[in-house]
Amino acid sequence: MNRREFLGATALLPCALKSLATPTSNVTMDILNQAVKEALVPGAAIVASKGGVIRLGAALGTYCRLNDREAPLTLETRHPLYSFSKLITGTVVAIARSEGRLDYSDLVSKHIPEFKGGGKDVITLRQCLTHSAGLNKVESVSVFDAARWNKALEALCAAEVAWPPGSRTVYHGWSGAFLAAECVRRTNGGKPWPEICREKLFAPIGAASLSFDLPQADAPVAIVPQPDALKPLPTTAAAAFAYAGQPGAGCFGTLEDALKVLQLHLQQGVWESKTLIGKETFRELHTVQYAAEINSARAAGKSPTHEPWGLGPLLRGDGPACGSHRWFGFNNQSSPGIFGHAGIDTVIGVGDLNSGIAFMFATTNSPKPAAKTTELRNNVTDSVFEERR
């Protein structure tokens, strides 16, 4: 294996990584080693903590980058976080709400006046963050510069809802997070989204590698999913990372820095004595938004039409597991304090408000066969929680 590190009792605030002797028995590492050895994935990395202390960090195998199909994977490699970006965006929205710039119940049109018609007039910021806005079918476009961002906004302003907003939750790949981010932009003088995220979140928690900007061509950023071996590699960052900048999919960074976002949640919005997310906002952020609808459906013996979304992260809640829990990797965990998000089939980030455990796990290609994805994710989650208890 190219690199294998175990990180000891090291404070996450600030996060100074120190090596620790390899344990003689570690189920999590056995899972990762086996996945790479069997070529399920070319590379895998994990960073896990408990109580603000990093207990495990490891990077195995290789990753694909511009001009190199088999670069050695390390903990310094930056990963495309894909839809884990939604949890990040939800965190920045919570910061804006704590600053008094907006409220979750605000109509989107309050901040984006041109966002009207086609059934959109009733859509709230809360619905954008909980996949209940009815705009899940709007086709995604690139937004990594101002012109593309504005074109995406125009497409959403011209769209019609596919179903009544709030009546159900159906995963919105990009539209909900984008609209929430645009509302934050409108209350911050129209600053670019990457700049707002750096100022409000990444800089305060010392997560320098996290960025919604299009990566530099020479940056150690993994191209995921990897291009087919018979096809040439992309020659530009724009070709490799066209989804950069998307509030719902376009953040990049190291797993350690992504873990800091989860840690901010575990610390209930406080970082080094500075409150980034107020208590009331944090409580709402981590409340199942459609709990009444879910409980009502179950009481009637029906399958709920809503899933247990918080305002950005998926929450475990106190009921039976739902379909997204399995995909996100915490199907077998029952603590109601668990929250997290997945990024396509290669990234998951999970935290638990009750135990103080959090981790980021990423692979450097889509698992093959694809059917192994949820098995791998849930096995990693189960082993991390078992070993960190």
N, C-alpha and C positions, 0 to 999 in steps of 0.2 A: 504494500500500500504506500501511496506517496507521502501521506502525512497522517499522524495520529497523535492527538494531544488530549491529556486529561487535565482539567483545570481545577485547582483546589479551592479551599475556603477563601475566596477572593471577593472583597466587597464590590458590588456592582456600581456603587456610587462613591467615588469614581471607579470605573471598571479597569483594574490592572490585572491582566491575565498572568497567571503563574502556572508552570507545569507541575504535575503531580505524577508520581510513579503509576504505571498502568496497573489497575486492579487485576487480580487473578481471575475474578469472575464478574462479568458485567453483561447482563442480558441485552441491554440496549446496543452495546457495541457488537455483540454476537449477531444481532439482527442486521445491523448496517454492514458488517463484514460479509455476511452471507448474501445480502442483496447485491453487493458489488462483485463478489466471487462468482455468483451464478449469472452475472451479466443482466440481472434484472434492471439495473441502472449502471451507468459508467462511473458515477460518483455520488457520494452522499455526505451530508454534513449536519451536525447538530450542536446546539448550545443550549444547556439546561441550567436552571438555577432554582434555589429555594431560599426564601427569606432575603432576597437581594444579594445572595452569594452564588456565584457561578460554580457549579459542582462538576460540570462535564462540558468539554468542548472537543469536537473531533471532526476531521475532514479526511475522507478516504476516496481514492480513485482519481478520476480526471474530469475536466469540464471542457466544453468547446467555447472558444472565443474567436474574435476576428483573427484570421491568419494562423490559427492553431486549433486543430480538432481535438488534441489530447494534452491540454495544459494540466499540470499538476494542481489538483484542488487543494486549497488551503483555507484557513479560517479568515484570511484577508480577501478571499474572492467575494465579489459582489454578485448577489443573486437578483434576478427579476422576481419581484414579490407578487406579481400578478394581483389577484383579488384580495390578498392580505392588505393591499393598498386601501381597501374599503375600511378596514379597521383603523388604519392611519388617518384616513380622511374623516371618519367619524370622530376621532380624537381631536382633530383640528377644529371641527365644527363645535365640539363641546367646549373647547377653549374660547371660541368666538362667543358662544352663548354665555359662558362665565364672565366674559368681558362686557356683557350687556348689548352686544351688537345685533343679536337676533334671538328668536325663540323657536323651539321645535314646532309649535303650533302655527307659526307664521305661514301664510300662503306664499308659495314660491313667487307668485306675481307681485307680492309686496316689494320684493327686492329685484325682481326681473319683470318690469311692467309689460314687456312685449310677450311674455309667456302666458298667452290666453287663447281661448277658443279650443275647439276639438275635445271638449270635456276636461280640459286641463285647469280650468279656473279654480277648482276646489282642491287641487293638489297642495299638500302641506310639506314642509321640510321634513316632518316626522315620517311621512309616507315615502319620501325619497330615500331615507336612511333605512327603511324597513322592507324594501322590495314590494311595496304595496301601492305604487303610484300609477300602475296600469300602462307603463311605457316600456315594458320589457322587450317589445318586438322592434324597437327603433334600431336600425343598423348602426353599428359603431364606425367611427372614422378617426383618423389620426388627429392628435391635438398638440403635437410637440412644439408648435410655434403659435404666435398670436393669430395669424391668418387661419390656420387649421382650427384653433380653438373657437374662433368666431363662427366658422362654418358649421362646426358641430352644434353650437348654440342655436344657430338659425334652423338647423334640422329639427331640433327638439321643440323649438317654438312653433314650427309648422306641423308637428306631429299630432295625431289624434290618439286618445287613450284606447287601449284594447279591451278594457273592462273597467267598471266603476272603481275609482281609486278608493283604497281602504277595504274593499270587499274580500280580498284575499292577498296572500303573499305569493309571488312568483318571481324567481330570481331575476334581477335586473343586472345584466352584465356590466353596463357602464352608465346608463342614463341617470339613475337616481343619484349616484355619487357625484356625477358631473354637475347636476343641478344644485346639489348641496354645496359643492365647492364654489360654483358661480355666485350663490347667495353670499358666501363668505367673502368672495372677491368684491362684490358690490358694496359690502359694508367695510371694506378696507381700502377704499380709494381706487379700486380696479387693479390692484397689484397683481402680477402674475402668480398663479397658483404655486409654482415651485418656491418663489420668494416668500410667500406667506408661510408655507410649511417650514422653511428654514428658520424664519424669524420666530414663529409662534411655538414650534415643537422641536425640531431637530437641534437647533442651537442650544436651547435651554437644557435639554437632556444629554447633550454631548454626543449626539449621534451624527457625526460628521459625514459618514459615508451614505446616509440616506438622502435620496434626491429624486424628484420627479422630472429633473432635466434629462434631455437626451444624453446618454453617456458619451464621453470622449472615446475616440476610436482606439486609443491605447490603454484604456482603463481595463482592469481585470474583471470584466463583467461576463457572466455566463450567458451564452446563447441557448435559450431553452424555449421549446423543444429543439433538439439538435437537428440541423439539416441532414437530409438523407445522404449517406456516404457516397452515393453516385452523383450527387449534385455539388457544384462549387459552393464554397462558403460565401456569405454576404461580404461585400467589400467596403461597405459604409455602415456607420452606426444607425443611420436612418433606415437602411434596409433591414438591419438585424433587429432593431428595437422600435419599430414603427408605433407601438402602443405607448411609448414613453409619454409621460405627462398626464395620462388619463387618471383622474382621481380614484377611479375604481379598479385600476389595473396597472398603472405605469410608474410605480416607485421601484427604485433599485437600492441595494445596500447589503452590508454584511449581516450575517445572522445575529451577531452580537449586538449590533446597533438596532436591529429590529426587535430584539429581546428587550431593549430598553423601553420601547413603547409599551410592551406588555407589563414591564415592571412599573411604569408610571401608573398603569391601571391597578396593579396590586397595591400600590401606595396611595390609592384613591385620589389620584390627581395631584399629589404633592411630590416635588422633586427638590431635594436638598433644601428643605424648609420653605421653598417657594410654591405657592398654590397656583397651579396652571388650570385646574378644573375645580370649580367650586363644589361644595358638598351636595347641594341640591341637584346640580347638573349631573354630577357623578352618579347619584342615586337613580336619576331618570335614565341615564345612559345605560345602566346595568339592570334595568327593569324590563321584563318581557312585555312588549308593547301591546300585544294582542292576547294577553292572558285570559281576559274575560271571554273572548270569542273561542279560544282554544278549550277552556274549561266547559263552556256551554255545549260545544259540539261533542265533547267526550261524555258529558252527562246525558246527552241524548242518544248515545251509542253511535255517533257518526265520526268519520274521520275529519279532523280539523282542516279548514281551508287556509289557516294561517300557521306559520312556524314561529318558534320562540326567538324572534329577533329582538336584540337590544337596538340602540341607536348607532349602529355600525357593526358591532360584533354579533355573532350568533351566540345565544346563551343556552346552557344546558337546561336550566329551569328545574322544576321539581316534578315534572310529569314524565311519561314514557318517552323514550328516544324517538326522534323523527328521522326522516330520510337524510336530511342534511347533516345530522350529527354523525352518521356513519361516514359520509364523504369528507367531512371536516376532521375526522380522526378521533372523536371522543364519544363514539357510540356506546362503549362499555363502561364509561365513567358516569357516576351518578351524583357527584357533588353538585348542588345547585349553584355553587360559586364559579363553576367552569365557564369560560368564554373563549372565543377565538375566531379564527378565520382561515380558510384555505386559499391557495392560489393555484388555479387549474389543478393538474394532477402531480405537481412537483413541490409545493410548499404548504406547510401548515404552521400556525403559531397558536399555542394554547396556554392559557393561564388559569389559575384557580384562586379566587379571592379567599377561600377558606384555608387552604394548606400553604399558600404562598409559593407554590410551584409554578414555573413557567418554562417553556422551551420553544425554540424555533428549529424546524427540521426541513431540509431541502434536498432534493435529488437534482442531478444535472441533466436529466432527460426524463421524458415520460416513461414510467415503468413499462416493460415489455415482458409478458403480456399485460395489457391494460387492466385485466381482471384482478391483478395483484395489487393495484393501487390502494384500495381501501384496506386490504389485509395488512399491507406494509404500514400504512399510517396508523391504524388502530393498534397494531402490535407495538409500534414505537411509543405511542401515547401510554399504553398500558404499562410498558416496562419502565418508562420514565417515572410515572406516578408511583409504581410499586417500589422502585429503588430509591426514590427521594423521600418517601414517607418517613 
